[in-house]
Amino acid sequence: MPTSTPSSPSSGAHAWLPAGLAEHYARLYGTRTRDLIGDATGIEGLGRHMGGLLYAREADCLFGVEWARTAEDILERRTKHGLHLSDDQKRSVRFWLQRERPTVDA
């Protein structure tokens, strides 16, 4: 018996979303993916690309919804982005946090 799968976030209005990123969002955020993507109409709408599959929009979402407070929360605890980023990219995430969210621990 065939199984049905929910429509991919990379279909329809979000066809611009790369397949790997759409799969990542669907796996981690499920039905909240559309909230994460928000009004973005292209990849540039996800904000700064921090390496791998991590964009500023996801980091912002992790702060707003998932209670992330540090770079480690984003890179290691809430996601596994840290496994796929270089040390320079991880440092870049920390610097971004210090600049964009100076009240949290980077």
N, C-alpha and C positions, 0 to 999 in steps of 0.2 A: 504494500500500500504506500503510495507516495506521501511524503510529508510536506506540509506547506511551510514556507519560511516567510517571515515578515519582510516587507519591502526594505531594500537596502537604503541607507541614508545617501548613497551615491546615485540613487535613481531619481528621476523627476527633477524637482527644483534644485537638487544638490548633485547633479550629474558631473559637475566640475570637481567634486571631491575625489582624490585618488583612491583607488580600491583598497589599498593597504590601510590608509587612514580611516576610511569608512568602516572597515572591519574592526580596527582598533576601537573606534568610538562605539560601535554597536556592541562589542564584547564588554567594554568597561562601563558604558553608560546606558545601554539599552534604549528604552523609550525616551530617556532624557537627552539623547543625542541631538534631537532637533532644538532643544533649549540651548545646548552647548553651541551649536552652529549659529543659532540666532538669525540675524539679518544678513549674514555674510553671503555674498553672491559670487565669490571667487576665493581662491586659496589665500589671497592677500587680506581678505576680511577676517582671517583667523589670527591676524597679528604677526608679531615677530616669530620666525622659525628658529627654535633654539637647538635643533638637531634631532635626528631620528624622526619620530612621529610627534614630537612635542612642539606645540605652538602656544603663544601667549594666551589665546582664548581659553585653552584647556587649563592652563595654570590659573587664570582668573577664576574659572569655574571651580577648580579645586579649593581655592580660598573661600569662595562665596557659598558653596554648597557642601563640600566635603570636609570643611574645617582644617584644611592644610594651613600650617603656620610657618614652615621652614622649607628650605630647598630639599631636605631629606624627606619631608612629608610628600613632596611632589615626585621626587626621583626614585624613592625606595619604598615608601609605605603605601601611598595611595595608587601608585602605578609602578611599573618596573622600567621606566624610562632610563634610569641610571645604568641599567645593564647594557644599554645600547648607545650611550653617549661617551665621548672622549672626556678626559680630565678637563681639557680646555672648555668643552661645551658645558660641563657641570659647573665650572667656575663662572661661565657666562650666565648661567641660570641664577647663580647666587648674586652676581652683580646686578642682574635685572631686578631681582627681588629687593635688593637694597635701594635701588633707584625708584621702583614702582610702588613698593610697599615698605617704606622705611620704618614702620612701627612693628614689623615682625622680625623674627630672627632669621637671617639668611643662613 
